[in-house]
Amino acid sequence: MMGMTSPGRLPVITGVRHFLAHTPGLVRYGHKPSLDIARNAAVAENIAGHLRTFSEAVAYPPNRAYLGSIYPDQLRDIPRPWFLQNGPAERRQPHGDMMPEEEFYAILKMADDFDIVWLTEDFVKEATQNLQDNPLISSADLDKLTDGHQQSGIEQRIAQESSLPLTLKDGRLIGCVTGAAGSDELNAGVLLENLACKATAAMALRTLLHDGGFDATQVQYILNTGEEAVGDSFQRGGGNMAKAVGELCGLAGATGSDVKAFCCAPVHALAIAGSMVTSGLYDRVVVIGGCSLAKLGMNYTGHLDADQPVLEDVLAAFAVMVEPDDGKSPVIRLDSVGGHNIGAGSSLRAISRTLMTDPLARLGFRFQDIDKFAIELQNPEITEPAGGGDVTERNYRVIAGLAVQNHEIDRLDIPTFSARHGMPGFSSTQGHIASAVPFLGHAVDHIGSGDMQRAMFVAKGSLFLGRMTQMSDGFSFILERNPAR
């Protein structure tokens, strides 16, 4: 592991922003719902009867925690079920924006360079009016909405070309998505997934650039961490989504690439970005992650059985700016990086040792020296009805157990340790998004204000899902208060 770098080239995080798109009309295109609807058309109607309104989604406490208006610990004071706690909330919150589906469909069109998305003339007029005052949308973006289509033409395209209809929550048809001509691989479903990933990542990045006052032309490298697979049958998953998003956001002076490591990708990428900055290769690197449309409604059957709303109805994204030391921003401790090495073994004990115990010991830290551990922050209201339990709480008890083994606390103190150094899960099940990074904005805020000294970000991945190895994966690092402060 590399040592702490010299002052002036410490990699720091100077900005974090998140983005949510509320897309109830797209839930049926999540992988699990789409398979079930193909077998039984009545499933679509059942799902439609359990979809939330935008006001319900934007006021939902876990979504507010993701966007920064609620600190995760505050969720403990909000009675469950959280989906019944629907008070007033603004769509724009401290760490980002939630966009209604009426606007997000227009963003899909803005991200479309190949006439994949068709929108009706009436909808184009509505969307243009809704977006014309949005500071993140340019006149060039709005120009892409000028070519609306007649409703009859869209209906014909759906009937003749196996296009996917785009509908709002109320069932209104407002457009369609068409696959690439002559390609079975690049069908409408695949292109919709990739466009959604591109669009959400772009909105997170645009928010970061706007809020931080960053000059887009000064960004030099983009690391994309989404789970999408851009490519056709000759290069499945070849990429490069990073450059596609950079182009959409005006990063004319940047290049980039995609990092693929299942749920671990964002944490890998943040360490890579820090290394690029420390080495002097680049001065301004952004790490982005777009949504996973395939995971919409993934646990919907448990939600329907419990007669609760389908809570997997949002697409999530994030963007992070990494730069050289500015004397105030939190530092990525590259000497704290923990990686799950190939020879370490894939047991929970082995993964925990390589990601937490060993890095802490190397730095002379105790578990209690970490104010907060950010891990897989799955929202329990999503996972529990589906039989998955509270994934986040389970992981915090494992960390507390490690502190017991390290003779720092007594076994009876496990609940107290978990509460103090952990937090309730609040992330949607968006794969790579849920693993640690939802807490990044909160950590930057609290470390910057002096309320927190350091946080450890721990991600675990499931490499065995690709059927190429039985191994798991994991990566971690510590974010720490700037030594100049």
N, C-alpha and C positions, 0 to 999 in steps of 0.2 A: 504494500500500500504506500502511496506517495505521502510525503510529509506536508505539513502546513506550508503554504507558499509565502514568499516575501511580501511585505506590506506594499500596497499599490496594485498588486495583481491578484488579491483575494477575489474570488468570484462571489458576487452578491446578487440577491434578487431585488430588483428595483421596481417591480410591478407584477401584480397578479390580477387577472380578471376571469370571471366565469360567465357562462351564458346558458340559458334554458329556453327552449322552444316548446310551447304547449301544443301538442299535435294529436288530439284525440282522433281526428280523421285518419291518421296514419297507423293507429294501433293495429288495425286488421292486417297491416303489412309486416308486422313483427313476425319473426320466423315461426314461433309456436302458434299464434292465432291463424296465420295464413295456411298452415298445414291442416289445422282443425276445421277451418272454414271450407277448405277444398273437399273435405270428407263430409261435412254437414253444414249446409248454408245457414241453418238456424243459429249457428254460433255467432255469426256476424250481428244478428239482431239482438242476441243476448248481451254481447259486448256493448253494443250501441246504447243499451238501456242502463249501463253502469259507467258511463263516461262523465267526467267532471266538466264543469264550466271553467272558463278562464279565471274568473274571480275566485273560484274555489281552489284552483291550482296555484295561483299566485299568493294566496293567503296561507297555504299549507305550511305548517311550521318547518318540516324538513327542507322544503324548497327555499324558505326564507333563510334557513341556516346555510344552505349552499350558496345563496346570493349575498350573505353577509349581514342581514339585518337582525339575525338572532345568533348569539354565540352558542355553539353546540351544547355546552353545559346547561343552558337555559331550557333545553328540551325536557330535562328532568322535572322541571316545575310546571310543565304544561300537561294537563291530564290527557291520557289516551282513552279512546282513539284520537290521534292527532287530526285525522281527516274530518272530524266534527268541529274542530277549533278553527272555524273559518271567519276570522275578523277581517277588517279592512287592511289592505296592504297595497303599496305602490308596486308597479311592475319594475321600476328602476330602483335598485337597492345598492348598498355600499360596494358590493363586489361584482355587480353586473346586472343584466337585464333579463326578464322573461318576456318572450315575444309571443303574441297570440298567433294561432295558425293562419288567420287571414293575412297577416304580414309575412309569415314564414314561407308560405307558398310563393310569394313574390320574390323572396330571397333565393329560393331554389331556381327560379327563372334567371335571376341575375348571375347565378353561379354556372349557368348552362351556356356552353360555347358551341354546342352542336345541335341546337333546336330539338333537344330531347323533351323539353317541357312545353306543352301548349296550355295557355290559359284563355278563358273566355273573354270576350271584349268587355262585358259588364264588370267582370272581376278585375280586369286590368285597370279600369277607371277607378274602382274602389281602392285597389291597392296603391295606386299612384297617389291618390289623395291622402291615404293613411300614412304614407312614408315620406311625403315631400318635405316635411319639417323635421325629419329625423336627422340629427347631425352626423350620423354614421353612414348615411346614404347620399351619394353624389348624384349630380345631374346625369353623369354617364351611366350610373346604375339605372336611373329611371328611364333612360333612353332604351334600355333593354326590354322595357315593359310596353313599348309602343305597339307591338304587333300582336294584338289580341285576335282570337279566332271565334268564328261563329259557333254557337252551341252545337248545331247540326254537324259541323265539320269535326268537332271533337268526338261526338257520339259515333260518327262513322269511323274515325280512327280507332276508337276503342273496339268496335265490332270487327274491323277488318285486319288490324295489325297487332292484335294481342297486347295493346297498350293497357296500362293500369289507370283506372279513373282516379282523379284527385277530388275528394269530397270533403266538405266541412263536417263538423260534429253533427249538424242538423240534417245531413244527407244531401245537401245541395252540391251538385256537380259543378266544379269551377275549372276543371282542366284535366290533363292526362299526362302520363310519362310513357315514352315509347323506347323500345330497345334499339340497339344499333342494327341497321339493315344488314342482313346476311350473316348475323352472328348469333348463335345459340347461347354462347357464353355471356355476351353483354346484353342480356335480356333486360326488360323494363325494371324488374325487381332489383337486379344488381346495380343498374345505373341509378335508380332511386336511392339505394343505400349509399352509394358513393357521393352522389350529389348532396344528400343530407349531411354527410360527414364534412364535405367541403364547405357547405354553407354555414353550419354551426361553428366550425373552427374559425372561419373567416369573421363571423360576428364577434366571437370572443376576442380575436386578435385586433379587430377594429376598435373594440371597446378599450382594450389595453392601450393601444396607440393614442386614442383620443384622450382618455382619462389621465394618462401619464405625461401627455405633452411630448411624446416621442416623435421624432422625425422618421417617417417610414423609409425614406431613402437611405437612412444611416444604419438600418438593420443589415447585418452581413450574412447571417446564417439562420436557417429555420430547421428545427427538428420536429417532425410530426410523429405523434405516438398513437394515432387512431388504429382501430382494429380492422378497418376496411381493407379490401384486397383489390387494388387498382391494377388492371391488366387483363389480357384475354387468354385464350387457351395456350398461347405460345410463351407467355410469361406471367402466369397467375401470381398476383400480389407483387408485381415488380415495382409498382409506385410510379411516379413520385407525387404524393399528395401535398407534400410540403411546398413544392414550387407552385402547384396549382393554387393553393391558398395564398401564398405570397403574391402571386400575380393579381389575384382578386383584391388584395389589400394594398396594392401600390408599392410593394417592396422591390423596386426595380434594381436596387444594388445588392440584392441578396441571392444566394443560392441555398440549397438545402437537400435534405434526404429524409427518409422514413426510418424510424426505429421500431422493430417488431419484436415484442417479447411478451405477448399476451398482456395480462394485467400489470406486469412490471415495467412496461415500456416507459411510462412517464418518469419514474424514478431513475431508470437507466439514463434517460435522455437528459434529465437535470444534472446528473453527474457528468455526462459527456459535455454538456454545455459549459459547466463549470471548468472542466479541463481545457476546453477550447479557449476560454477567456484567460485562465491562468497561464497557459503556454504562450499567450500573446498572438495566437493565430487569428482570433477575432476579438473585437471589443464589444459587440452587441449581438447576442444570440437569443432567439425566441424559441420556446418550447410550446408546442400546441397539441391539442387533442380534440378531435371532433367526435361526434356522437356515434352510437351503435344502434342504428334503426332496427336491426335484427332482434334486439333485446326488448323492444316495445312489447308490453303485454306478456312477457315471458312467464310470469307467475299468475296470469289472469284467472286460471281455473280455481285457484285457491281463493282469490278475491271474490269471484262469483259465488263460490260455495258459502262464503261468509257473508254474502249479500252486502258487500262493501264496494266502494268505487274501485275501478281498475286504476291503480296508482302508478303503474308504469306507462304514463302517458306523456312524458316529457323527454326531449332529446337534450343531452348535456354536452358542454364543451368548456375548455379552459385555455388560457394563454398566459405564459410567464416570460418576463424579460430578465435575462442574466447579463450582467456587465461587470467591469472591473470595479474594485473597491472605491466607493464614493465617501467613505468615512462615516456613514450612517445606516446603510441598509444591512439587513441580516446576511450573514456569511454562510455559504455552502461549505461545510468542513470536509474537504476532500480526503483528509486523513482519517475521517470517520466512516468512510464508505465500507459497507459490508456486502459481500456478494456470496451467493450460494454456489460454491465451487462444485465442479463435476464430481469430484471424489468425496464430497461431504456426506452423501447419503440423503435420501428424500424423506426421512422420518420427520415428524413435527419437531422433535428435539434437535435434530441436526440442522434443520432450517433455522430454528430459533437461535441456536448457538452462533451460526455463521452471520446472521443478520443483526443480532443484538448483543448477545453476551460477549463475543470476541471483540467487536469494535469498541464497546464500552470499556472493556478491560485494557485494550491497547492504549486508550486515552487516559486511563486512570479514573474513569467515571463509574459511579454507581447507577443502578437503575433509577434511584430517587433523584439523581442529578438531572434527569430529563423531566422537564415540566409536563410535557404532553407527548405521548406516543400517537402518531397518526398511522392507522393501519387500514384494513379493509372496512370502510365505513358504510356498510350496507344498512339501509333503513329497515328496522325490524318489522315495521308495519307492512312491508312488501314481502319479506321472506318468511315470517311466522305463519301466515295463513296457508302458505304453500308447503309447510312442513320443514322448512329450513332452519327454524329457530332464530335466535338472535346471534348472528354471526359475529358482530362486532364485540358484544359483551363476552362471548366465548373466547375470542382472541385476547381480550384484556385480562381475562383470568389466567390465560397461559403466560402472559408477560409477568403478572403478579407472582405466578408460580416460579418463574425464573428468579425473581427477586428473593423468594423464599430460599431457593437453592443457593443463592449467593449470600445467604445469611444476613440479608438487609432487613427483612421483616419477618414476623411470625405468620404462620399459616392462617391464624385467626384474622390477620390484617388484610387478607386478600381482597375482600369487598371494598375496604377503605382505599387501598392502593389503586384498585381498578377505577374507582370513581374519581380520585384525585388526578391520576396520570392518564386516564382515558377519557372517553366522551360517548354519548349515545350516537349510534349510527344515523346518518341523515342523507346519504347519497342514494340516488336512483341506481338501479341495477344496469349500469351502462359499461360493464366490463372494466376496462382500463381506467375509466373515470373514477370509479369508487375506491380505488386502491391508493389511499393516503392523500392524494392531491386536493380533495375537497377542503382539507383543513389548511392548505397553504396560505390562502388569503388571510385567514384568521391569525395564523402564526406570524406572518409578516407584520400585521397590525400590532399584535401584542408584544412581539419582540421589539419592534420599533418604539413602542410607547414605554418600554421598560417593565411591563407587567409580566414578562416571561423572559427567561434567559436562553433557553434552548428547547427545540422540539426535534423528535426523531421520526423520520418518515420511512415506513417499512412496507414494502410491497411484496406479495407472493404471487406466483403465476403457475399455471397448469400446463406445462409443456406436453404432457401426455395426451392432451386433447388432439394434437396433430398426428398422433399414431406413429411418430418417428422415434420416440424415446419414452421410457417410463419415468423420467426425471420430472421433478418440479423445478421451479425457478424462484429466485428472490433477490432483492437488492434494497439497500438502505443507505441513508445518510443523515447527518445531524445539521439542522439549520440553527445558527447561533447568533446571539447579539453581536454587533460589530465591535471589535476590540477598541476602536477609537471612542466608543461611547461608554 
